[in-house]
Amino acid sequence: MKKIHICFLAVLILAAACKEDSSKSEKQATDLLSTDLVKNPRTANGISPEELAAMPTMDFRDTIHDFGDIREGEVVSHKFSFTNNGKNPLIISNARGSCGCTAPNFPREPIPPGEKGYIEVMFNSAGREGHQEKAVYISSNTAKATHVLHIKGMVKKR
């Protein structure tokens, strides 16, 4: 009988702890971004053409940059330019490089319709001799959701 009471008490404590943690994480999530900017028109029925036309866009001038020849150890960067040609603010939630040598810097504020933005991609060639091709993955609130930028170059020994 004591074992049943102990198990019951353990379950109650665990349930209370889980409930407290989830309320903290929900509060933290709401502090990050105002939900009135985020619109998700996707449903099980798909997306209407009107809703699709109203979504923000991330239209890049180019998505590939070739640095050419780089000396080993050099840090190079390129700014990729884009325009939001949609009807709602563009929100970039994340940008990450395909490896630790590639670091993207992206706007943290929403990009209004008709405005331009830049994503700067820095490449550290230290210890990367030879032909290099890297990617940057960008998550946003566009219909495409994930955009990919590419950089490449030939790293020559010093």
TIVO-2410 file (N, C-alpha, C; in nm, 3 decimals):
# residues 158
REC num residu      c1      c2      c3 atome chaine
REC   1      M   0.082  -0.119   0.000     N      A
REC   1      M   0.000   0.000   0.000    CA      A
REC   1      M   0.087   0.126   0.000     C      A
REC   2      K   0.200   0.120   0.076     N      A
REC   2      K   0.290   0.235   0.080    CA      A
REC   2      K   0.349   0.263  -0.057     C      A
REC   3      K   0.377   0.157  -0.133     N      A
REC   3      K   0.434   0.174  -0.267    CA      A
REC   3      K   0.336   0.247  -0.358     C      A
REC   4      I   0.209   0.218  -0.346     N      A
REC   4      I   0.108   0.285  -0.428    CA      A
REC   4      I   0.102   0.433  -0.393     C      A
REC   5      H   0.105   0.466  -0.265     N      A
REC   5      H   0.103   0.607  -0.221    CA      A
REC   5      H   0.227   0.681  -0.270     C      A
REC   6      I   0.341   0.618  -0.265     N      A
REC   6      I   0.465   0.680  -0.309    CA      A
REC   6      I   0.462   0.704  -0.460     C      A
REC   7      C   0.413   0.604  -0.535     N      A
REC   7      C   0.402   0.620  -0.680    CA      A
REC   7      C   0.305   0.731  -0.717     C      A
REC   8      F   0.191   0.735  -0.649     N      A
REC   8      F   0.092   0.839  -0.673    CA      A
REC   8      F   0.151   0.978  -0.645     C      A
REC   9      L   0.222   0.990  -0.535     N      A
REC   9      L   0.285   1.117  -0.498    CA      A
REC   9      L   0.390   1.157  -0.602     C      A
REC  10      A   0.467   1.063  -0.652     N      A
REC  10      A   0.569   1.092  -0.754    CA      A
REC  10      A   0.504   1.141  -0.883     C      A
REC  11      V   0.393   1.079  -0.923     N      A
REC  11      V   0.323   1.120  -1.044    CA      A
REC  11      V   0.269   1.262  -1.028     C      A
REC  12      L   0.213   1.295  -0.913     N      A
REC  12      L   0.162   1.430  -0.888    CA      A
REC  12      L   0.273   1.535  -0.896     C      A
REC  13      I   0.387   1.506  -0.837     N      A
REC  13      I   0.500   1.599  -0.839    CA      A
REC  13      I   0.549   1.617  -0.983     C      A
REC  14      L   0.560   1.509  -1.057     N      A
REC  14      L   0.605   1.516  -1.196    CA      A
REC  14      L   0.508   1.597  -1.281     C      A
REC  15      A   0.378   1.575  -1.263     N      A
REC  15      A   0.277   1.649  -1.340    CA      A
REC  15      A   0.283   1.798  -1.308     C      A
REC  16      A   0.301   1.833  -1.182     N      A
REC  16      A   0.310   1.974  -1.143    CA      A
REC  16      A   0.435   2.038  -1.203     C      A
REC  17      A   0.545   1.967  -1.203     N      A
REC  17      A   0.670   2.020  -1.258    CA      A
REC  17      A   0.657   2.041  -1.408     C      A
REC  18      C   0.596   1.949  -1.480     N      A
REC  18      C   0.579   1.962  -1.625    CA      A
REC  18      C   0.489   2.079  -1.659     C      A
REC  19      K   0.383   2.098  -1.583     N      A
REC  19      K   0.291   2.208  -1.609    CA      A
REC  19      K   0.361   2.342  -1.590     C      A
REC  20      E   0.444   2.354  -1.488     N      A
REC  20      E   0.516   2.479  -1.462    CA      A
REC  20      E   0.615   2.509  -1.574     C      A
REC  21      D   0.688   2.408  -1.622     N      A
REC  21      D   0.785   2.428  -1.729    CA      A
REC  21      D   0.717   2.471  -1.858     C      A
REC  22      S   0.602   2.411  -1.892     N      A
REC  22      S   0.535   2.446  -2.016    CA      A
REC  22      S   0.482   2.588  -2.013     C      A
REC  23      S   0.436   2.635  -1.899     N      A
REC  23      S   0.388   2.773  -1.893    CA      A
REC  23      S   0.502   2.872  -1.908     C      A
REC  24      K   0.620   2.837  -1.857     N      A
REC  24      K   0.737   2.924  -1.874    CA      A
REC  24      K   0.778   2.931  -2.021     C      A
REC  25      S   0.782   2.816  -2.089     N      A
REC  25      S   0.823   2.817  -2.229    CA      A
REC  25      S   0.721   2.887  -2.317     C      A
REC  26      E   0.591   2.877  -2.285     N      A
REC  26      E   0.490   2.950  -2.361    CA      A
REC  26      E   0.509   3.100  -2.342     C      A
REC  27      K   0.540   3.145  -2.221     N      A
REC  27      K   0.562   3.286  -2.196    CA      A
REC  27      K   0.684   3.335  -2.272     C      A
REC  28      Q   0.792   3.255  -2.273     N      A
REC  28      Q   0.913   3.293  -2.345    CA      A
REC  28      Q   0.885   3.303  -2.494     C      A
REC  29      A   0.806   3.212  -2.549     N      A
REC  29      A   0.775   3.214  -2.692    CA      A
REC  29      A   0.695   3.338  -2.728     C      A
REC  30      T   0.604   3.380  -2.643     N      A
REC  30      T   0.524   3.498  -2.674    CA      A
REC  30      T   0.605   3.625  -2.661     C      A
REC  31      D   0.711   3.623  -2.584     N      A
REC  31      D   0.797   3.740  -2.571    CA      A
REC  31      D   0.885   3.762  -2.694     C      A
REC  32      L   0.905   3.659  -2.775     N      A
REC  32      L   0.996   3.669  -2.888    CA      A
REC  32      L   0.940   3.749  -3.005     C      A
REC  33      L   0.815   3.726  -3.043     N      A
REC  33      L   0.761   3.786  -3.163    CA      A
REC  33      L   0.611   3.807  -3.146     C      A
REC  34      S   0.566   3.922  -3.185     N      A
REC  34      S   0.423   3.951  -3.178    CA      A
REC  34      S   0.348   3.861  -3.275     C      A
REC  35      T   0.243   3.797  -3.229     N      A
REC  35      T   0.170   3.704  -3.314    CA      A
REC  35      T   0.083   3.773  -3.418     C      A
REC  36      D   0.058   3.902  -3.404     N      A
REC  36      D  -0.023   3.970  -3.506    CA      A
REC  36      D   0.053   3.986  -3.637     C      A
REC  37      L   0.186   3.969  -3.636     N      A
REC  37      L   0.264   3.975  -3.760    CA      A
REC  37      L   0.268   3.841  -3.832     C      A
REC  38      V   0.244   3.734  -3.758     N      A
REC  38      V   0.255   3.600  -3.816    CA      A
REC  38      V   0.117   3.554  -3.863     C      A
REC  39      K   0.109   3.525  -3.992     N      A
REC  39      K  -0.015   3.474  -4.051    CA      A
REC  39      K   0.020   3.344  -4.123     C      A
REC  40      N  -0.051   3.238  -4.090     N      A
REC  40      N  -0.028   3.111  -4.155    CA      A
REC  40      N  -0.156   3.069  -4.226     C      A
REC  41      P  -0.165   3.098  -4.355     N      A
REC  41      P  -0.288   3.067  -4.428    CA      A
REC  41      P  -0.297   2.921  -4.472     C      A
REC  42      R  -0.198   2.840  -4.444     N      A
REC  42      R  -0.200   2.701  -4.487    CA      A
REC  42      R  -0.293   2.620  -4.398     C      A
REC  43      T  -0.377   2.541  -4.459     N      A
REC  43      T  -0.467   2.452  -4.388    CA      A
REC  43      T  -0.466   2.317  -4.458     C      A
REC  44      A  -0.544   2.225  -4.407     N      A
REC  44      A  -0.555   2.094  -4.472    CA      A
REC  44      A  -0.616   2.107  -4.611     C      A
REC  45      N  -0.692   2.214  -4.634     N      A
REC  45      N  -0.754   2.237  -4.764    CA      A
REC  45      N  -0.662   2.309  -4.861     C      A
REC  46      G  -0.542   2.343  -4.818     N      A
REC  46      G  -0.449   2.415  -4.905    CA      A
REC  46      G  -0.453   2.564  -4.877     C      A
REC  47      I  -0.409   2.642  -4.974     N      A
REC  47      I  -0.402   2.787  -4.959    CA      A
REC  47      I  -0.473   2.851  -5.078     C      A
REC  48      S  -0.552   2.952  -5.050     N      A
REC  48      S  -0.625   3.016  -5.159    CA      A
REC  48      S  -0.531   3.106  -5.239     C      A
REC  49      P  -0.561   3.132  -5.366     N      A
REC  49      P  -0.477   3.220  -5.447    CA      A
REC  49      P  -0.468   3.362  -5.388     C      A
REC  50      E  -0.574   3.410  -5.325     N      A
REC  50      E  -0.572   3.544  -5.265    CA      A
REC  50      E  -0.476   3.549  -5.147     C      A
REC  51      E  -0.480   3.444  -5.063     N      A
REC  51      E  -0.390   3.438  -4.949    CA      A
REC  51      E  -0.244   3.423  -4.993     C      A
REC  52      L  -0.223   3.344  -5.097     N      A
REC  52      L  -0.088   3.326  -5.151    CA      A
REC  52      L  -0.033   3.457  -5.205     C      A
REC  53      A  -0.117   3.533  -5.276     N      A
REC  53      A  -0.074   3.662  -5.333    CA      A
REC  53      A  -0.043   3.764  -5.225     C      A
REC  54      A  -0.106   3.751  -5.108     N      A
REC  54      A  -0.084   3.847  -5.000    CA      A
REC  54      A   0.039   3.815  -4.916     C      A
REC  55      M   0.093   3.695  -4.930     N      A
REC  55      M   0.208   3.657  -4.848    CA      A
REC  55      M   0.333   3.737  -4.886     C      A
REC  56      P   0.422   3.758  -4.790     N      A
REC  56      P   0.548   3.826  -4.823    CA      A
REC  56      P   0.632   3.741  -4.916     C      A
REC  57      T   0.725   3.804  -4.985     N      A
REC  57      T   0.818   3.732  -5.073    CA      A
REC  57      T   0.960   3.767  -5.033     C      A
REC  58      M   1.052   3.688  -5.079     N      A
REC  58      M   1.194   3.712  -5.057    CA      A
REC  58      M   1.260   3.692  -5.193     C      A
REC  59      D   1.257   3.799  -5.275     N      A
REC  59      D   1.306   3.792  -5.412    CA      A
REC  59      D   1.451   3.839  -5.416     C      A
REC  60      F   1.543   3.745  -5.438     N      A
REC  60      F   1.686   3.774  -5.441    CA      A
REC  60      F   1.730   3.818  -5.580     C      A
REC  61      R   1.825   3.912  -5.583     N      A
REC  61      R   1.887   3.951  -5.709    CA      A
REC  61      R   1.970   3.834  -5.762     C      A
REC  62      D   2.046   3.769  -5.672     N      A
REC  62      D   2.121   3.648  -5.706    CA      A
REC  62      D   2.129   3.561  -5.582     C      A
REC  63      T   2.145   3.431  -5.602     N      A
REC  63      T   2.151   3.339  -5.489    CA      A
REC  63      T   2.283   3.262  -5.484     C      A
REC  64      I   2.374   3.294  -5.577     N      A
REC  64      I   2.505   3.229  -5.582    CA      A
REC  64      I   2.612   3.337  -5.592     C      A
REC  65      H   2.718   3.323  -5.512     N      A
REC  65      H   2.830   3.416  -5.524    CA      A
REC  65      H   2.960   3.336  -5.527     C      A
REC  66      D   3.045   3.369  -5.625     N      A
REC  66      D   3.175   3.305  -5.639    CA      A
REC  66      D   3.282   3.404  -5.593     C      A
REC  67      F   3.353   3.371  -5.486     N      A
REC  67      F   3.460   3.458  -5.436    CA      A
REC  67      F   3.585   3.449  -5.523     C      A
REC  68      G   3.593   3.350  -5.609     N      A
REC  68      G   3.713   3.333  -5.691    CA      A
REC  68      G   3.824   3.275  -5.605     C      A
REC  69      D   3.948   3.324  -5.628     N      A
REC  69      D   4.061   3.276  -5.551    CA      A
REC  69      D   4.070   3.350  -5.418     C      A
REC  70      I   4.087   3.273  -5.310     N      A
REC  70      I   4.098   3.327  -5.174    CA      A
REC  70      I   4.225   3.268  -5.114     C      A
REC  71      R   4.301   3.351  -5.041     N      A
REC  71      R   4.417   3.298  -4.971    CA      A
REC  71      R   4.372   3.232  -4.841     C      A
REC  72      E   4.429   3.116  -4.812     N      A
REC  72      E   4.393   3.041  -4.692    CA      A
REC  72      E   4.411   3.128  -4.568     C      A
REC  73      G   4.310   3.132  -4.482     N      A
REC  73      G   4.311   3.215  -4.362    CA      A
REC  73      G   4.234   3.344  -4.377     C      A
REC  74      E   4.203   3.383  -4.499     N      A
REC  74      E   4.130   3.507  -4.526    CA      A
REC  74      E   3.981   3.489  -4.491     C      A
REC  75      V   3.919   3.595  -4.437     N      A
REC  75      V   3.776   3.597  -4.411    CA      A
REC  75      V   3.713   3.690  -4.515     C      A
REC  76      V   3.621   3.636  -4.596     N      A
REC  76      V   3.557   3.714  -4.702    CA      A
REC  76      V   3.406   3.717  -4.675     C      A
REC  77      S   3.340   3.818  -4.732     N      A
REC  77      S   3.195   3.827  -4.714    CA      A
REC  77      S   3.128   3.880  -4.840     C      A
REC  78      H   3.000   3.853  -4.849     N      A
REC  78      H   2.918   3.901  -4.960    CA      A
REC  78      H   2.779   3.931  -4.907     C      A
REC  79      K   2.720   4.042  -4.954     N      A
REC  79      K   2.584   4.078  -4.917    CA      A
REC  79      K   2.489   4.037  -5.029     C      A
REC  80      F   2.395   3.949  -4.995     N      A
REC  80      F   2.290   3.908  -5.087    CA      A
REC  80      F   2.172   4.003  -5.067     C      A
REC  81      S   2.128   4.068  -5.173     N      A
REC  81      S   2.020   4.166  -5.167    CA      A
REC  81      S   1.888   4.098  -5.204     C      A
REC  82      F   1.781   4.133  -5.130     N      A
REC  82      F   1.648   4.080  -5.162    CA      A
REC  82      F   1.544   4.190  -5.143     C      A
REC  83      T   1.427   4.169  -5.201     N      A
REC  83      T   1.315   4.263  -5.189    CA      A
REC  83      T   1.191   4.186  -5.147     C      A
REC  84      N   1.113   4.245  -5.058     N      A
REC  84      N   0.984   4.188  -5.020    CA      A
REC  84      N   0.880   4.245  -5.116     C      A
REC  85      N   0.842   4.170  -5.219     N      A
REC  85      N   0.742   4.214  -5.315    CA      A
REC  85      N   0.602   4.167  -5.279     C      A
REC  86      G   0.584   4.119  -5.157     N      A
REC  86      G   0.453   4.073  -5.111    CA      A
REC  86      G   0.372   4.188  -5.051     C      A
REC  87      K   0.261   4.152  -4.990     N      A
REC  87      K   0.171   4.253  -4.933    CA      A
REC  87      K   0.173   4.255  -4.781     C      A
REC  88      N   0.255   4.172  -4.719     N      A
REC  88      N   0.268   4.167  -4.573    CA      A
REC  88      N   0.416   4.172  -4.535     C      A
REC  89      P   0.446   4.207  -4.409     N      A
REC  89      P   0.586   4.212  -4.366    CA      A
REC  89      P   0.655   4.076  -4.374     C      A
REC  90      L   0.779   4.079  -4.418     N      A
REC  90      L   0.862   3.959  -4.427    CA      A
REC  90      L   0.936   3.942  -4.295     C      A
REC  91      I   0.928   3.823  -4.240     N      A
REC  91      I   0.996   3.793  -4.114    CA      A
REC  91      I   1.093   3.678  -4.138     C      A
REC  92      I   1.220   3.703  -4.112     N      A
REC  92      I   1.322   3.598  -4.122    CA      A
REC  92      I   1.341   3.544  -3.982     C      A
REC  93      S   1.308   3.418  -3.963     N      A
REC  93      S   1.317   3.360  -3.829    CA      A
REC  93      S   1.453   3.299  -3.799     C      A
REC  94      N   1.526   3.259  -3.905     N      A
REC  94      N   1.656   3.197  -3.882    CA      A
REC  94      N   1.736   3.194  -4.011     C      A
REC  95      A   1.868   3.195  -3.998     N      A
REC  95      A   1.960   3.173  -4.109    CA      A
REC  95      A   2.079   3.097  -4.052     C      A
REC  96      R   2.117   2.988  -4.119     N      A
REC  96      R   2.228   2.908  -4.068    CA      A
REC  96      R   2.313   2.860  -4.185     C      A
REC  97      G   2.443   2.854  -4.160     N      A
REC  97      G   2.536   2.807  -4.260    CA      A
REC  97      G   2.547   2.656  -4.259     C      A
REC  98      S   2.595   2.600  -4.369     N      A
REC  98      S   2.609   2.455  -4.380    CA      A
REC  98      S   2.727   2.402  -4.298     C      A
REC  99      C   2.816   2.492  -4.254     N      A
REC  99      C   2.925   2.451  -4.164    CA      A
REC  99      C   2.967   2.571  -4.079     C      A
REC 100      G   3.052   2.546  -3.982     N      A
REC 100      G   3.093   2.650  -3.889    CA      A
REC 100      G   3.177   2.761  -3.952     C      A
REC 101      C   3.230   2.738  -4.072     N      A
REC 101      C   3.311   2.839  -4.139    CA      A
REC 101      C   3.226   2.944  -4.210     C      A
REC 102      T   3.096   2.920  -4.218     N      A
REC 102      T   3.005   3.009  -4.290    CA      A
REC 102      T   2.906   3.070  -4.192     C      A
REC 103      A   2.908   3.203  -4.180     N      A
REC 103      A   2.823   3.271  -4.082    CA      A
REC 103      A   2.736   3.376  -4.149     C      A
REC 104      P   2.603   3.357  -4.145     N      A
REC 104      P   2.514   3.458  -4.202    CA      A
REC 104      P   2.473   3.563  -4.099     C      A
REC 105      N   2.453   3.684  -4.145     N      A
REC 105      N   2.400   3.793  -4.062    CA      A
REC 105      N   2.274   3.841  -4.132     C      A
REC 106      F   2.158   3.834  -4.065     N      A
REC 106      F   2.031   3.866  -4.129    CA      A
REC 106      F   1.953   3.968  -4.049     C      A
REC 107      P   1.860   4.041  -4.111     N      A
REC 107      P   1.780   4.140  -4.039    CA      A
REC 107      P   1.687   4.073  -3.939     C      A
REC 108      R   1.683   4.127  -3.819     N      A
REC 108      R   1.597   4.072  -3.713    CA      A
REC 108      R   1.459   4.139  -3.710     C      A
REC 109      E   1.448   4.254  -3.773     N      A
REC 109      E   1.321   4.327  -3.777    CA      A
REC 109      E   1.243   4.288  -3.903     C      A
REC 110      P   1.109   4.294  -3.898     N      A
REC 110      P   1.030   4.264  -4.018    CA      A
REC 110      P   1.063   4.361  -4.132     C      A
REC 111      I   1.064   4.310  -4.254     N      A
REC 111      I   1.089   4.390  -4.374    CA      A
REC 111      I   0.952   4.425  -4.434     C      A
REC 112      P   0.915   4.553  -4.436     N      A
REC 112      P   0.784   4.592  -4.489    CA      A
REC 112      P   0.771   4.563  -4.639     C      A
REC 113      P   0.648   4.552  -4.688     N      A
REC 113      P   0.628   4.530  -4.833    CA      A
REC 113      P   0.695   4.641  -4.914     C      A
REC 114      G   0.761   4.599  -5.023     N      A
REC 114      G   0.828   4.694  -5.111    CA      A
REC 114      G   0.968   4.732  -5.068     C      A
REC 115      E   1.010   4.692  -4.949     N      A
REC 115      E   1.143   4.729  -4.897    CA      A
REC 115      E   1.247   4.622  -4.931     C      A
REC 116      K   1.374   4.666  -4.929     N      A
REC 116      K   1.487   4.577  -4.955    CA      A
REC 116      K   1.554   4.538  -4.823     C      A
REC 117      G   1.624   4.429  -4.827     N      A
REC 117      G   1.704   4.383  -4.714    CA      A
REC 117      G   1.829   4.314  -4.765     C      A
REC 118      Y   1.918   4.283  -4.673     N      A
REC 118      Y   2.044   4.218  -4.708    CA      A
REC 118      Y   2.074   4.105  -4.612     C      A
REC 119      I   2.132   4.001  -4.664     N      A
REC 119      I   2.186   3.894  -4.581    CA      A
REC 119      I   2.333   3.887  -4.614     C      A
REC 120      E   2.415   3.917  -4.514     N      A
REC 120      E   2.559   3.912  -4.533    CA      A
REC 120      E   2.609   3.774  -4.492     C      A
REC 121      V   2.685   3.713  -4.582     N      A
REC 121      V   2.741   3.580  -4.556    CA      A
REC 121      V   2.892   3.594  -4.548     C      A
REC 122      M   2.949   3.553  -4.434     N      A
REC 122      M   3.093   3.558  -4.414    CA      A
REC 122      M   3.149   3.415  -4.419     C      A
REC 123      F   3.261   3.402  -4.486     N      A
REC 123      F   3.328   3.272  -4.500    CA      A
REC 123      F   3.470   3.284  -4.447     C      A
REC 124      N   3.505   3.199  -4.350     N      A
REC 124      N   3.640   3.195  -4.293    CA      A
REC 124      N   3.714   3.079  -4.358     C      A
REC 125      S   3.817   3.110  -4.437     N      A
REC 125      S   3.888   3.009  -4.514    CA      A
REC 125      S   4.000   2.939  -4.437     C      A
REC 126      A   4.015   2.969  -4.310     N      A
REC 126      A   4.122   2.906  -4.231    CA      A
REC 126      A   4.105   2.754  -4.230     C      A
REC 127      G   4.210   2.684  -4.274     N      A
REC 127      G   4.210   2.538  -4.275    CA      A
REC 127      G   4.119   2.477  -4.381     C      A
REC 128      R   4.086   2.552  -4.484     N      A
REC 128      R   3.991   2.506  -4.586    CA      A
REC 128      R   4.053   2.509  -4.725     C      A
REC 129      E   4.167   2.452  -4.743     N      A
REC 129      E   4.236   2.457  -4.872    CA      A
REC 129      E   4.158   2.382  -4.981     C      A
REC 130      G   4.160   2.435  -5.103     N      A
REC 130      G   4.096   2.371  -5.217    CA      A
REC 130      G   3.962   2.435  -5.251     C      A
REC 131      H   3.889   2.369  -5.342     N      A
REC 131      H   3.759   2.419  -5.386    CA      A
REC 131      H   3.657   2.408  -5.272     C      A
REC 132      Q   3.585   2.517  -5.246     N      A
REC 132      Q   3.486   2.520  -5.138    CA      A
REC 132      Q   3.350   2.563  -5.191     C      A
REC 133      E   3.246   2.493  -5.150     N      A
REC 133      E   3.108   2.532  -5.179    CA      A
REC 133      E   3.029   2.517  -5.050     C      A
REC 134      K   2.964   2.625  -5.010     N      A
REC 134      K   2.887   2.627  -4.885    CA      A
REC 134      K   2.748   2.682  -4.913     C      A
REC 135      A   2.654   2.651  -4.824     N      A
REC 135      A   2.516   2.697  -4.838    CA      A
REC 135      A   2.472   2.766  -4.711     C      A
REC 136      V   2.374   2.856  -4.727     N      A
REC 136      V   2.309   2.922  -4.614    CA      A
REC 136      V   2.160   2.897  -4.630     C      A
REC 137      Y   2.097   2.847  -4.524     N      A
REC 137      Y   1.955   2.815  -4.525    CA      A
REC 137      Y   1.879   2.922  -4.446     C      A
REC 138      I   1.780   2.983  -4.512     N      A
REC 138      I   1.705   3.093  -4.452    CA      A
REC 138      I   1.560   3.050  -4.432     C      A
REC 139      S   1.512   3.062  -4.310     N      A
REC 139      S   1.372   3.030  -4.278    CA      A
REC 139      S   1.295   3.161  -4.266     C      A
REC 140      S   1.179   3.167  -4.334     N      A
REC 140      S   1.099   3.290  -4.333    CA      A
REC 140      S   0.951   3.257  -4.345     C      A
REC 141      N   0.869   3.362  -4.339     N      A
REC 141      N   0.724   3.345  -4.348    CA      A
REC 141      N   0.672   3.361  -4.491     C      A
REC 142      T   0.753   3.325  -4.589     N      A
REC 142      T   0.711   3.329  -4.729    CA      A
REC 142      T   0.644   3.197  -4.766     C      A
REC 143      A   0.583   3.192  -4.883     N      A
REC 143      A   0.519   3.069  -4.929    CA      A
REC 143      A   0.623   2.957  -4.945     C      A
REC 144      K   0.743   2.993  -4.988     N      A
REC 144      K   0.850   2.895  -5.007    CA      A
REC 144      K   0.905   2.846  -4.872     C      A
REC 145      A   0.900   2.929  -4.770     N      A
REC 145      A   0.942   2.901  -4.632    CA      A
REC 145      A   1.094   2.892  -4.613     C      A
REC 146      T   1.165   2.819  -4.698     N      A
REC 146      T   1.311   2.807  -4.685    CA      A
REC 146      T   1.376   2.848  -4.816     C      A
REC 147      H   1.471   2.940  -4.805     N      A
REC 147      H   1.549   2.985  -4.920    CA      A
REC 147      H   1.693   2.942  -4.898     C      A
REC 148      V   1.765   2.915  -5.007     N      A
REC 148      V   1.904   2.870  -4.997    CA      A
REC 148      V   1.993   2.963  -5.078     C      A
REC 149      L   2.100   3.010  -5.014     N      A
REC 149      L   2.203   3.090  -5.080    CA      A
REC 149      L   2.330   3.005  -5.089     C      A
REC 150      H   2.409   3.027  -5.194     N      A
REC 150      H   2.530   2.948  -5.214    CA      A
REC 150      H   2.651   3.040  -5.231     C      A
REC 151      I   2.762   3.000  -5.170     N      A
REC 151      I   2.889   3.068  -5.192    CA      A
REC 151      I   2.991   2.962  -5.233     C      A
REC 152      K   3.090   3.006  -5.310     N      A
REC 152      K   3.196   2.914  -5.349    CA      A
REC 152      K   3.323   2.991  -5.374     C      A
REC 153      G   3.432   2.919  -5.379     N      A
REC 153      G   3.560   2.981  -5.405    CA      A
REC 153      G   3.671   2.878  -5.402     C      A
REC 154      M   3.790   2.921  -5.447     N      A
REC 154      M   3.907   2.834  -5.446    CA      A
REC 154      M   4.004   2.889  -5.342     C      A
REC 155      V   4.025   2.814  -5.236     N      A
REC 155      V   4.115   2.856  -5.129    CA      A
REC 155      V   4.255   2.807  -5.161     C      A
REC 156      K   4.346   2.904  -5.177     N      A
REC 156      K   4.485   2.871  -5.212    CA      A
REC 156      K   4.574   2.882  -5.089     C      A
REC 157      K   4.672   2.796  -5.082     N      A
REC 157      K   4.766   2.795  -4.970    CA      A
REC 157      K   4.845   2.925  -4.968     C      A
REC 158      R   4.873   2.976  -4.850     N      A
REC 158      R   4.948   3.102  -4.836    CA      A
REC 158      R   5.086   3.093  -4.889     C      A
***
